[in-house]
Amino acid sequence: MKKIIFNPVLIYMLVLLTSCSHYYYAPNAANIPLFKEKNSLEVKGGFSGDSYNGADIQVAYSVSKKVGVMVNSFFAGESEDVSNFNSGYSHKESGSGSYIEAGAGYYKPFGKNKIWIFETYGGAGTGGEKHIYDYSQSATLHLTKYFIQPSFGYNSKKETFQFAVGCRFSSLNLKVKSANLSAEPNQREKGKLDNIVSHANSFLLEPSYMIAVGGEHLKFYFQITTSKNLDNSYLFMDIGNASLGAKLKFNIKPKKSATNTL
């Protein structure tokens, strides 16, 4: 049976259903803008997921020659009709969620034509998810995430080819806001939620790999972001996010004020 994942943060999020089993976290795609100069605006959007339908929408802007800011979001969900072939009983289960985060950081282009870029961003995000189980029993969860994300990349002279490697270090707090599950027929999922209640905090190691090809202002990209929980191996989570989409870049230069001469 397919899995339903919800993924945030986001903009993080989260939910996956597999063999009538839900997962409660999956990573959003890392935003690695690879800025070279001030006043660059990048808008990035892509579809992500395996057994779920998801999307990452991200915006980044270089406010100075060394400082950039970003806002990232993630949306995902899936539903499935589940049938018991022995009894003929069928029901629908689903998971959905959304996540948004904001961050700021430092970037440094170097080398000939500034084709190599080092950057580090930090920030925080929040999101929520909802699960529907057998007999319409349900649960809602809320998550908060803090992250630091150093990365290193290549951005060609004419900015037609990019690749980057980064690693996000994330502190995740996941809380069960409400749940009405009984031991039967959702004993497995009740056990997963009980684990979240008793172990709400996790530290995540989330490497990311990105490649983009196209023109200076429009490129198509493929990115993989993985996640490893270093604290709570019992948290049912998806271990990756594969994203495919497009990046738009704009150069926003402020208008110079006109001066009058006598």
C-alpha positions in Angstrom: 0.0 0.0 0.0 1.2 3.5 -0.7 2.5 5.8 2.0 1.1 9.1 2.9 3.7 11.6 4.1 3.2 14.8 5.4 6.1 17.1 5.4 6.5 20.5 6.4 8.3 23.3 6.9 8.2 23.6 5.8 8.2 25.3 5.6 8.8 21.9 6.7 6.2 19.3 6.6 4.9 16.1 7.1 2.5 13.3 6.6 2.8 10.0 5.0 0.6 7.0 5.0 2.1 3.6 4.2 0.4 0.3 4.6 -2.0 2.1 6.8 0.9 3.6 8.6 1.5 7.4 9.0 4.8 9.2 9.1 4.9 12.5 11.1 7.9 14.4 9.6 9.7 14.8 6.4 12.2 17.6 5.4 11.4 20.5 3.2 13.9 21.3 0.4 16.8 23.4 1.5 17.0 26.9 0.0 20.6 27.4 -1.4 20.4 30.7 -3.5 24.2 31.0 -4.3 24.1 34.8 -4.5 27.0 36.7 -6.1 25.9 40.3 -5.6 23.6 42.7 -3.8 20.0 43.2 -4.9 19.4 39.7 -6.4 16.0 38.2 -6.0 15.4 34.5 -6.5 12.0 32.8 -6.6 12.1 29.0 -6.6 9.2 26.6 -7.0 9.1 22.8 -7.4 7.1 19.7 -7.0 8.2 17.1 -4.5 7.2 13.8 -3.1 7.1 10.0 -3.8 3.9 8.6 -2.3 2.5 12.0 -1.6 1.9 15.2 -3.5 4.0 18.1 -2.3 5.4 21.5 -3.4 8.2 23.8 -2.2 7.9 27.6 -2.8 10.9 29.6 -1.8 12.0 33.3 -2.0 15.5 34.7 -1.3 16.9 38.2 -1.6 20.5 39.6 -1.1 20.0 42.8 0.9 23.7 43.6 0.8 27.0 42.4 -0.6 27.3 39.8 2.2 23.8 39.4 3.7 20.8 37.5 2.4 17.3 36.7 3.6 14.8 34.0 2.7 11.3 32.8 3.2 10.5 29.1 2.5 7.3 27.1 2.5 6.3 23.5 2.0 2.9 21.9 1.4 2.1 18.2 1.1 -0.7 15.7 1.5 -2.2 12.4 0.3 -5.4 10.4 0.8 -6.1 6.7 0.0 -8.9 4.3 0.1 -7.9 1.3 2.2 -9.7 -2.0 1.9 -9.7 -5.2 4.0 -9.9 -8.0 1.5 -11.0 -10.5 4.1 -14.0 -8.5 5.5 -14.7 -6.3 2.5 -14.6 -3.3 4.8 -13.0 -0.1 3.2 -12.2 3.3 4.5 -10.3 6.4 3.6 -7.1 7.6 5.4 -5.3 10.8 4.7 -2.5 13.1 5.9 -1.8 16.7 5.0 0.3 19.5 6.3 2.0 22.8 5.7 5.1 24.6 6.9 6.7 28.0 6.6 10.1 29.3 7.7 12.2 32.5 7.5 15.9 33.0 7.8 18.9 35.3 7.2 22.5 34.7 6.7 25.9 35.4 5.2 27.2 34.6 1.7 30.7 35.0 0.3 31.5 34.6 -3.4 35.2 34.0 -4.2 37.7 32.8 -6.8 38.0 34.0 -10.4 34.7 35.6 -11.6 33.3 34.8 -8.2 32.1 31.3 -9.3 32.5 29.7 -5.9 30.1 30.6 -3.1 30.1 29.8 0.6 27.0 30.7 2.6 25.4 30.1 6.0 21.8 30.8 6.8 19.9 30.4 10.1 16.2 30.7 10.9 13.1 29.2 12.3 9.8 27.8 11.0 6.4 26.5 12.1 3.8 24.2 10.7 0.9 21.9 11.3 -0.5 18.6 10.1 -3.7 16.6 10.2 -4.2 12.9 10.0 -7.4 10.9 9.4 -7.3 7.2 10.4 -9.7 4.3 10.4 -13.3 4.9 11.6 -12.6 8.7 11.0 -10.4 8.9 14.1 -8.0 11.9 13.8 -5.0 13.7 15.1 -3.6 17.2 14.6 0.1 18.1 15.3 2.1 21.3 15.5 5.8 21.7 14.9 8.5 24.3 15.5 11.9 24.1 13.9 15.1 26.0 14.3 18.0 25.5 11.8 21.5 26.5 10.8 22.4 25.7 7.2 26.0 26.1 5.8 26.5 25.3 2.2 29.1 25.4 -0.6 28.4 25.7 -4.3 29.5 26.6 -7.8 27.7 29.3 -9.9 29.2 29.6 -13.4 30.4 33.0 -14.8 27.2 33.6 -16.8 25.1 31.8 -14.1 23.8 29.1 -16.5 25.0 26.2 -14.4 24.9 25.7 -10.6 25.6 22.9 -8.2 25.7 23.0 -4.4 26.1 20.8 -1.4 24.8 21.9 2.0 23.9 20.5 5.4 21.1 21.8 7.6 21.3 21.2 11.3 17.7 21.3 12.7 16.2 21.3 16.1 12.6 20.0 15.8 9.8 20.3 18.4 6.8 18.2 17.5 3.6 18.3 19.6 0.3 16.4 19.5 -2.4 19.1 19.7 -5.4 16.8 19.7 -6.0 13.1 19.1 -9.1 10.8 19.6 -7.5 7.5 18.7 -8.5 4.3 20.5 -6.3 1.3 21.0 -8.4 -0.5 18.4 -8.4 -0.3 15.4 -5.5 2.2 15.4 -3.2 0.7 18.0 0.0 1.2 16.0 -0.7 4.9 15.3 -1.7 5.5 18.9 1.7 4.1 19.9 3.5 6.5 17.5 1.6 9.5 18.9 2.4 8.4 22.4 6.1 8.4 21.5 5.8 12.0 20.2 4.2 13.1 23.4 7.0 11.5 25.5 9.8 12.6 23.2 8.8 15.9 21.5 12.3 17.2 20.7 14.7 15.8 18.0 18.0 16.9 16.5 18.1 16.4 12.7 21.0 16.2 10.3 19.7 17.1 6.8 22.2 17.1 3.9 21.1 18.6 0.6 22.3 18.3 -3.0 21.2 20.7 -5.8 21.9 21.0 -9.6 20.5 23.7 -11.8 20.8 24.4 -15.6 19.4 27.1 -17.8 19.8 30.8 -18.5 20.9 33.6 -16.3 17.3 34.4 -15.3 15.6 31.1 -15.6 17.0 27.7 -14.6 15.5 24.2 -14.0 16.7 22.4 -11.0 16.7 19.0 -9.3 17.4 18.7 -5.6 17.5 16.0 -2.9 17.3 16.8 0.8 17.6 13.9 3.2 17.0 13.8 7.0 18.5 11.7 9.8 17.1 11.9 13.3 20.0 11.7 15.8 17.8 11.8 18.9 14.6 9.8 18.4 14.9 6.7 16.2 11.3 5.8 17.0 9.8 8.9 15.3 8.1 7.7 12.2 9.4 10.1 9.5 10.2 10.3 5.9 14.0 10.4 5.3 14.0 12.5 2.1 12.6 15.2 -0.2 13.2 15.0 -4.0 12.2 18.3 -5.6 12.1 19.2 -9.3 11.2 22.7 -10.5 12.3 26.1 -11.8 14.3 29.1 -10.4 13.7 32.7 -11.5 16.3 35.4 -10.8 15.7 39.1 -10.9 18.2 42.0 -10.5 16.5 44.7 -8.4 18.6 47.8 -8.5 17.3 50.9 -6.8 16.6 53.9 -9.0 19.1 56.7 -8.7 17.5 60.0 -7.7 17.8 62.7 -10.3 19.8 65.9 -9.4 19.1 69.3 -10.7 21.9 71.5 -11.9 21.7 75.2 -12.3 
